[in-house]
């Protein structure tokens, strides 16, 4: 299942100034991890953002967002966002910033 390479490129640019960022093929797409914790990703043409449980309710109400659920088991604190929810630089930057803010609260993974 191919993923949107342009969205992956945009995410790389947003994450470029953060140490500890790595990439990994995941869920048939591309995941970006910070200190070993998944932060954001791309599945097909959609953004995956890890916003955490406290921001989840507000995040899932935003344009193009829905609960991240690939297996029938929704993941609280994670959203998938259709292109209309990040199609300009500022909304994508906001999703990335919120994801970074949450993931920075987590202990590093090996």
Secondary structure in CASP SS format (residue, H / E / C, confidence):
PFRMAT SS
TARGET T0000
AUTHOR 0000-0000-0000
METHOD secondary structure of the structure
MODEL  1
X C 1.00
X C 1.00
X C 1.00
X C 1.00
X H 1.00
X H 1.00
X H 1.00
X H 1.00
X H 1.00
X H 1.00
X H 1.00
X H 1.00
X H 1.00
X H 1.00
X H 1.00
X C 1.00
X C 1.00
X C 1.00
X C 1.00
X C 1.00
X E 1.00
X E 1.00
X E 1.00
X E 1.00
X E 1.00
X E 1.00
X C 1.00
X C 1.00
X E 1.00
X E 1.00
X E 1.00
X E 1.00
X E 1.00
X E 1.00
X C 1.00
X C 1.00
X E 1.00
X E 1.00
X E 1.00
X E 1.00
X E 1.00
X E 1.00
X E 1.00
X C 1.00
X C 1.00
X E 1.00
X E 1.00
X E 1.00
X E 1.00
X E 1.00
X C 1.00
X C 1.00
X H 1.00
X H 1.00
X H 1.00
X H 1.00
X H 1.00
X H 1.00
X H 1.00
X C 1.00
X C 1.00
X C 1.00
X C 1.00
X C 1.00
X E 1.00
X E 1.00
X E 1.00
X E 1.00
X C 1.00
X C 1.00
X C 1.00
X C 1.00
X C 1.00
X C 1.00
X E 1.00
X E 1.00
X E 1.00
X E 1.00
X E 1.00
X E 1.00
X E 1.00
X C 1.00
X H 1.00
X H 1.00
X H 1.00
X C 1.00
X C 1.00
X C 1.00
X H 1.00
X H 1.00
X H 1.00
X H 1.00
X H 1.00
X H 1.00
X H 1.00
X H 1.00
X H 1.00
X H 1.00
X H 1.00
X H 1.00
X H 1.00
X H 1.00
X H 1.00
X C 1.00
X C 1.00
X C 1.00
X C 1.00
X C 1.00
X C 1.00
X C 1.00
END
